[in-house]
Amino acid sequence: MAYQNIKLFGAERCHKTGYYKSFLENLNLEYTFLDVELNDLFADELRSLYKSRKLNFPTITINSKTLRNPSDKDLLKCLDKLK
């Protein structure tokens, strides 16, 4: 599958972040993991996605689509639409 850019914003300590890392890897998708607790630039990038400016993680961006803590079904649906 060819996607321009998949980013996973999260934290290593977060079990949901770990779930999404495994989920994307099981689909053989390349993605960039951005740990918002270890890097202020990653945290600022995540905050810029939301009006509240909160660290809402895990958040996945696929191209220009933003998904916050999506269900497997919603994530697969988004990936399918963006093929």
N, C-alpha and C positions, 0 to 999 in steps of 0.2 A: 504494500500500500504506500502511496506517495502523498505525504502531507508536507506542506511547506515548513511547519514549525509546531511542535508539540512541547509545551512546557508544563511541568508539574511544580506548583508552588506548595511548599509544605515544610515539615520539620522531621528530622530523623526520629525523634521521640514519639511522634504521632502514629498510632496504629493505622489510622485511615490512610495516611500518606504511604505507609508501607504496603497497604493493600493495593493502592493505585500503581505503585511502582511494579509490583508483581503482575498486576492486571495488564499493564502496557507491555511488559517484557514477555508475558505469555502470548501476546498477539504479535510478537516480533516487531514491535514498533520502536523506532528511535525517538527518544525524548530527552529533554533537558530537565534535570532536577535542580530546583532552586530552593535551597534551605534558607527560609526567611528569618530563622533565629540566629544563623551564623553570619549573614551578610546583609548589611543595611540597604545596599542597593537593590537586592532582591526584594526586601521588605517594602521598599518605596515603590518598586514596580508593581507589586501586588496591591498595595494601597491605592495606586492610581487607577486600578480597575473598578473600584467601588466608590460611590458617592460618599459613603460613611468614612472612607479612608481607614477602615479597620483591616486587621490581618485576618482575613477570612480564608482559612486554609483547612483542608486541601482545596486548591483551585487548579483546574486544568484549563489551559488555553490551547486551542487547536486552530491554527491560522488566526482569524480574528474573532472566533467564538470563545466565550468564557463560560465555564461550567464550574459551579461551586458544589463540591461534595456530591457529584452526580450518582444516580443509580447505574448499575451495569447496563440496564436497558437504555437509559438516556445517553450514556457514553457511547455505546455501540451504534445507536441511532445517529448521533452526531458524526461519528467516524464514517459511517456509511454514506451520509449526505455529502461529506467533503471529499470523497474519493476522487 
